[in-house]
């Protein structure tokens, strides 16, 4: 006779079975030793017949629990493979949504190595910040050089606050100013990609939870 469970119930039971099976295996005893002239096995301190029944019962219980786990797990996997969830970034099977969420969070099969989007964001952000700092440093150095040129041409005593830079100095500054080469417009692009990533993760979380709370499986 088949049994209906919500995915949320099935997930809870599957987690419980993992602990229960591990506990049963840890506590079970399948072999012992006994002297030919004794009736009680040494470690378990019960008679041989009782130990035999206990070992057989423990083995069967573990097998039954494993079978239960496998049925639930297979039903969850099958359901996830066919159930569709919708996000503003497209439709996914639950299985694909779970896989994508894990990949973006670095918790999938390949850990953070498969978070390509995150690595790309970090690379672009690091490179952008490094170039901004480099440009600021180069231009500060240029400002100092230009000021020394002015002082050299005009002399320190003749310099006044209303004085305009000499044309040669202006030309030198224009030609040697360091500027950012930014074909992708990284600031806006980074903001857009980060927002998309955060929104997608939120939507995946929500849709997976809703699906798990409303989808039944049969085992």
N, C-alpha and C positions, 0 to 999 in steps of 0.2 A: 504494500500500500504506500503510495507516494505521500510526501509531506511537503507543505508549502511554508517557505520562510522568506521574510524580507531579507534583502541583501545585508542590511544593518544587523539583523539577528544572526544571519549566517556568518558574518565577519566576526561578531562577538564569540559565537560558538567555536569558530575555527581557532581563534586566539586562545580560548579556554582549552581546547583539545591539545594544542601544542604543549601547554603547561602540564595538562593531565597525563599525556602520553609520556612525557619526560619524567614525571614523578613516578608513574607506574614502573617504568623501566628501571629507574634508580632503586626503587624499593623491592623489586622482584628478585627472587633467587631461583635459579634453574638447575643448579648442580650443587651437590654437597658430598660429604664422605661419611662412611659408617664402618665400624668393625663388624666382622662376620658374626661375632658373638654378642652384638648389641642390637637394640631395636630403634635407638634414637640417633638421628643424624647429628653430626657434631656441631655445625654452625647454627642451624635453625632450632636445634634442641626440641624437635618433634619426631614422632615415629615416622618410619620410612613411608608408610602408606599416606599419612597426612601430608608429608612433604611433597610426595608425588602429586597428590590432588592440588595442592597449593601452586606448584610449578605449572601444572597443566592449565589451571584456572587463570593464573597471572598471564601466561602466554596467550590464551584465548582472549582475555580482556584487552590486552594490548593490540592484538590483531583486529578485534572489533572496533576499537577506537581509531586505529589507523585507517580502517575501511571507511568509517564515518567521516574522518577528516578528508579522505580522498574524494568521497562523493560530494561533500560540501565544496571543497576547493575546485573540483572540476565543474560543478554547477555555476560557481561564481565566475570562473574563467570564461565559460561558455556564454553566460549572460553578458559579461563585460564586452565580449567580442561582437555581440549583435545589438546591444542597446546603444542608441544614439543620443548624444547631448548636444545642445546648440549654444554657441557663444557668438559674440559680435565679430569674432575672428574666423568663424566657420563652424562646421559640424564635425564632431569626432565620435568615434565609438568610445565607450567608457574606458576600454582597455587602452586606446590611443591617448585619451585624456590623462589617464593615470601615468602612462609612460612619459608623455610630454611634461607633465607637472614634475615628475621625478627628475627628468633630465634638466629642466630649468633650475631646479633646486639643488642639483648636484648629488642626488640621492639614488640615482638609477644604477644600472649595471656598471657603467663606466665612471661613477662618481662625478666629481666636478669636471673631469676631462671632457665630458660630452655637453657641458653647458657652453656651447659655441657662442651663443648670443651674449652671455655674460662675459666671456673672455674677450669678445670683440668690443663690447662697451668699455671694459677696463682698459684695453689696449688703446682705443681712441681717446679716452679721457686722460690717460697717463701721458700720451704723446702730445695732446693738446696743451695740457698744463706745463709740460716740459718746454714746449716751444714758446709759450707765452712768457715763461720765466726767462728763457734764453733771449727773447726779443727785448724784454724790458732791461735786462742786463746790458745787452749790446748797445741799446739806445741811450742808456745812462752813461755808458762809456763814451759814446759819440758826443753827448751833450758836454761832457767834461772836456773832450778834445776841442770842440767848437768854442767853448768859453776861453780855453787857453789861446786859441787862434785869435780871438777878438782882442784879448788882453795883449797879445804879442804885437798885433797890428796897431792898436789904439794906445796902448800904454795904460797902466793901472790908474794913473792920476787923472787921465782925461776921460775915463769911462763914467757916464752918467746914466740915470735910470730911464731917461727919455731917448737915449741913443738907439738907433735902429741897427740891426746886424748888418754887417758889410755884405755885399752881394756875393763875394767869393766864399764867405763863410756859409751863407744861405745855400749856395749851390753845393758846397761840400756836404752840408747836412742832408740836403735832398737826395743826393747821389748815394750816400752811405747809410741812410736810415734803413733799418731792418724791419721788414713787414711780414705778416703771416700769410702763408700760401695755404688757403683753406677751401679746396674745391667742393667739399661736401657740406660746408656750413655746419661744422661739428657741434657748435653750441645748441642750435635748434634741433639738429638731428639727434643728439644725445638725449635731450629732453623728451623728444617724441618717442624714441626707442625705449627709454626707461618707463615712460607712462604706459606704453603698449605692453611691455613686459609685466608690469605690476597689475594692470587691468586683466590681462590674460590669466595670470595666476589666480587672481581673485575669482574670476568667472569659472575657471576650471574647478577650484575648490568648491564653489557653490553648486555647480551643476553635478559634480560627482556626489556630493552629500545628498542633494535632492533625489538623484537617481537611486542611490543606495536606500533611501528612506521610502521609496515608492515602488521599487521593482521587486517582484517575487521570483523565487526560483523553486523548482521542485526537485526533491531528492528522494 
